[in-house]
Amino acid sequence: MRIAMIGSGYVGLVSGACFADFGHTVVCVDKAADKIAALKDGRMPIYEPGLEALVAENVRQGRLSFETELRQAVAEADAVFIAVGTPSRRGDGFADLSYVYAAAREIAASLSGYTVIVTKSTVPVGTGDEVERIIREARPDAEIGVVSNPEFLREGAAINDFKRPDRILIGTEDGRAEEVMREIYRPLYLNAAPILVTGRRTAELSKYAANAFLATKITFINEIADLCEQVGANVQEVAHGIGLDNRIGAKFLHAGPGYGGSCFPKDTLALVKTAQDHGTPIRIVETVVSVNDQRKRAMARKVIQACDGSVRGKTIALLGLTFKPNTDDMRDAPSLSIIAGLQDAGARVRAYDPEGHAQAAPLVEKVDFAEDAYSCAEGADALVIVTEWNAFRALDLDRLNRIMAQPVLIDLRNIYRGDEAERHGFRYTGVGIAESA
Ligand SMILES: NC(=O)c1ccc[n+]([C@@H]2O[C@H](COP(=O)([O-])OP(=O)(O)OC[C@H]3O[C@@H](n4cnc5c(N)ncnc54)[C@H](O)[C@@H]3O)[C@@H](O)[C@H]2O)c1
């Protein structure tokens, strides 16, 4: 199959490289000339484990190429995937669909022969109808099918997720388009990935329902964590205890600083807006959005409390800035709220992240970036673990104790045991772990 991928960010580039690896011929298109120049040069515009080697191999085999213009790629394609961003719209929080619709207009102008247009971006219910309307209006002559194929990959594990998905969702009522989609994903039948074919609107809504459910699960355990602190309980043991119940499941029950990233915050908000617009507000998700928003800044207050109630003039060292490990993505990262909260309270902030400095630098002010975890901690009055990169899981606590001004550890990911940190002389604060528990 010949595939044009419109948008070569975290989703488009990974999807394009994986489709090429399945044996298809893929052109990844992006308007950002710097990204395409980097890719043509063999440099990755994002950090994703395994991506550089996968891209290099498929470029070498002649199956993967990069362009800033979509014209030729679309004209030659059997399927055109739209993988552009759908960020929150400024002002009302609804999904900003301007990039999707602009891409649809551009695609329409270049179509030739039967082509399936596939929305991979996360888009509100009814967007596929509008994409189809735009294209049919511009090109009444064109032979097209418009399909929803939401993407469920996770940054940091994106290649494995794409190649071994829990399921592939194809939203279409058009048999011919369905055949093309089945052909594209045929290599995955070998991995026994279930393909679910649904109506287009059902597929669109399923993606939001999945993300909202996961965000709810995280927020639920975060609120239980707060309760644990008040009643003398341990949230990790609660999570383990309930997670062993198959109806609940152990995943997404890790208490922490609140969810962030490029998907959950904007997708929960967009679902809330869609539901309100249709007169069926989803109160649970409305509450999740509001609880999570407050939680991120509350984490700064937690740090301040652990520093005897004041951080004015103190140096606070943060380990981890990205919204989760193994990505450089800083979109809506909890670290941003924590930094702002600490700086507002008069702290000097120093930070270290294994991959996130370049993306973080434009989003923060007056933060000193350190070379590694130890230079970050040197002379600091408190060390805060914000993101659970592997590099932070086995720190030399004795060494940290020696080089820090105060042995104060605030572990927002519960990667250390309190008694262990205390044995090394630290005052330890975790999330949802009462001192007596
Ligand atoms: N990042 C994730 O983990 C993830 C997972 C599942 C789904 N999604 C969804 O996938 C979509 C893309 O997300 P992302 O994280 O890859 O975004 P991104 O911002 O990393 O990438 C989007 C790319 O599209 C390009 N673009 C915009 N308009 C274009 C046009 N008309 N022609 C060519 N290129 C254009 C931009 O320059 C950018 O490089 C979003 O809807 C998101 O919700 C993301």
The ligand as an ORCA input file, in Angstrom:
! r2SCAN-3c Opt
* xyz 0 1
  N       1.139     12.106     21.415
  C       0.469     11.021     21.751
  O       0.895     10.249     22.617
  C      -0.842     10.697     21.087
  C      -1.403      9.426     21.250
  C      -2.597      9.144     20.605
  C      -3.229     10.115     19.849
  N      -2.670     11.348     19.720
  C      -3.346     12.334     18.875
  O      -2.663     12.412     17.643
  C      -2.692     13.746     17.125
  C      -1.288     14.245     16.875
  O      -0.612     14.297     18.112
  P       0.969     14.490     18.207
  O       1.336     14.349     19.634
  O       1.637     13.630     17.190
  O       1.083     16.022     17.752
  P       2.398     16.830     17.309
  O       2.149     18.239     17.648
  O       3.625     16.130     17.838
  O       2.445     16.634     15.725
  C       1.544     17.237     14.833
  C       2.329     17.639     13.586
  O       1.423     18.025     12.562
  C       2.046     19.031     11.782
  N       1.011     19.693     10.969
  C      -0.017     20.482     11.364
  N      -0.761     20.852     10.318
  C      -0.213     20.277      9.212
  C      -0.542     20.259      7.824
  N      -1.629     20.899      7.341
  N       0.257     19.580      6.988
  C       1.341     18.915      7.460
  N       1.685     18.882      8.750
  C       0.920     19.552      9.620
  C       2.722     19.898     12.814
  O       3.753     20.668     12.264
  C       3.244     18.837     13.806
  O       4.579     18.453     13.505
  C      -3.466     14.560     18.166
  O      -4.818     14.612     17.791
  C      -3.327     13.736     19.430
  O      -4.387     13.929     20.321
  C      -1.490     11.652     20.308
*
